[in-house]
Amino acid sequence: MQRLYDFLRRHPTGVDAFWAVALFGITLMAEATRQEATGTDSPALVVPIVLLLCLVIALRRRMPEKMLLLAGALGLAQLVLNVPTTAADFAFMVIVYTVAATGARWASRLALGMGLSAASLAQLRWPERESSVAEYVAIIVFQTVPFALAWVLGDSIRTRRAYFAQLEERAARLEREREAQAKVAVAAERARIARELHDVVAHNVSVMVVQADGAAYVLDAAPDQARKALETISSTGRQALAEMRRLLGVLRTGEHQEGGEYVPQPDVEQIEDLVEQCRGSGLPVDFKIEGTPRPLPSGVELTAYRIVQEALTNTRKHGGPNAGASVRLVYFDDGLGLLVEDDGKGAPHELYEEGGADGQGHGLIGMRERVGMVGGTLDAGPRPGGGFRISALLPLKPAH
């Protein structure tokens, strides 16, 4: 049955042609029965008109507007040529429904007018004998109601189809928007991963370079210090490789697992480990915490860690020999304050803005972007008498 139903849906014109042939046969048999009962012959134009009305049924879905005009012309021909109504006139009701459901708006309104006037015109042309005015009105109303119902049914089908088409279009639009948002989210995540990768590489490679230079300097005079420096290089390199593998794994697979093992999320507590690592690499760092430590939003903690990491990396790059640094974390009621200073000879402010002496990193631009993402403020610039200062205030709640 399902195959038959699918076949009929794929061939609507064939289905209509079948019903047209059936209606033609039924009309001819009804006319033959009437001729035997009355003993009179049907008008010669009955067969052509019946044949054309059946054609209206057969082509109603292929050319609804044209078939409506053809049906209207046939109805007028019946009135003018005095061709009485037959079973084939059922085509008028069918074409009214079809045009109301699928035809143009002007055709739908014309079909409604034709359907409402058909019964009245038929009664005027072939009145019932010995009938009162009330009986005439009742007959007209009785014959008009089916046409009105056919038009209402067709128009409701049109409205239903339009509603479902709108729902499908909206669903398709939402799907396209969802895909676009997913692509934007993927691009933003990859950009974030790229920034994380820059921070990892810049920090760890900077530590390795400093340690390598120190090991080369004391290799002959102090082998123990050189060995310690090489061990630091080894551990730092392994740590950098591990973090790079996690980050690059996300870029390869295109998947982001929140809270998973692939995306490292440093927090404020790890700043102390970062400071110890810098001390081990030969950079004196004074670290203090003021206020009462408490849990912070993950975005604020990550931003604070990366700012300190970038600032200490810049100190090693641009501070020069014998440079020292200090890191202050201040817990306020409504935010977290950061102050990172160094007393090195410093570098031109433009180099920091460009992201380093090679102009290839993020530098202050990356810091400002991170701080802006959490709704904070950043102040950075040279210190009086030498060195560089970075001050940031990170609110607990982003500004709206």
Disulfide bonds with the S-S distance in Angstrom:
none
